[in-house]
Amino acid sequence: MRVLLGCSLGGAGHLLPLTAAAAALERLGHTAIMVVPPTLRDRAAATGLRVTIGADPAPGVVDAVWERVRGGPAESVSGLIDR
């Protein structure tokens, strides 16, 4: 099976769980490809896993998500970010 794993933001905290999942899939005989933003290019490449460089999310999109997180109760923002 081929699996595409995406990381939309450029922090190590976003990349590390993705890397673990990709490595596990590869050990099971699957093809895992990680799509990461340019800010994670070098760090992702250093894992030795398959990597494709995507685009950074538009600042307006990221700002809108953070606005929803700050403004809503926990149950309404669950899944927008990892807490």
WOBELZI-V289917 format. One record per backbone hydrogen bond with DSSP energy under -1.0 kcal/mol. NH is the residue of the N-H (numbers start at 0). CO is the residue of the C=O. E is the energy in kcal/mol with one decimal. If there is no record, write none. Layout:
# WOBELZI-V289917
nh->NH co->CO e->E
nh->NH co->CO e->E
This chain:
# WOBELZI-V289917
nh->2 co->30 e->-3.2
nh->4 co->32 e->-3.0
nh->6 co->34 e->-2.6
nh->13 co->10 e->-1.5
nh->14 co->10 e->-1.4
nh->15 co->11 e->-2.8
nh->18 co->14 e->-2.7
nh->19 co->15 e->-2.2
nh->20 co->16 e->-2.1
nh->21 co->17 e->-2.7
nh->22 co->18 e->-2.7
nh->23 co->19 e->-2.1
nh->24 co->20 e->-2.4
nh->25 co->21 e->-2.3
nh->26 co->22 e->-2.4
nh->27 co->23 e->-1.4
nh->28 co->25 e->-1.9
nh->29 co->24 e->-2.4
nh->30 co->0 e->-2.6
nh->32 co->2 e->-2.6
nh->33 co->49 e->-2.4
nh->34 co->4 e->-3.1
nh->35 co->51 e->-2.3
nh->39 co->36 e->-2.1
nh->40 co->37 e->-1.5
nh->43 co->39 e->-3.0
nh->44 co->40 e->-2.5
nh->45 co->41 e->-1.9
nh->46 co->43 e->-1.4
nh->47 co->44 e->-1.5
nh->51 co->33 e->-3.0
nh->53 co->35 e->-3.3
nh->60 co->57 e->-1.1
nh->61 co->57 e->-1.7
nh->62 co->58 e->-2.8
nh->63 co->59 e->-1.9
nh->64 co->60 e->-1.9
nh->65 co->61 e->-2.3
nh->66 co->62 e->-2.1
nh->67 co->63 e->-2.0
nh->68 co->64 e->-2.4
nh->69 co->65 e->-2.6
nh->70 co->66 e->-1.8
nh->71 co->67 e->-1.6
nh->75 co->72 e->-1.7
nh->76 co->72 e->-1.0
nh->79 co->76 e->-2.3
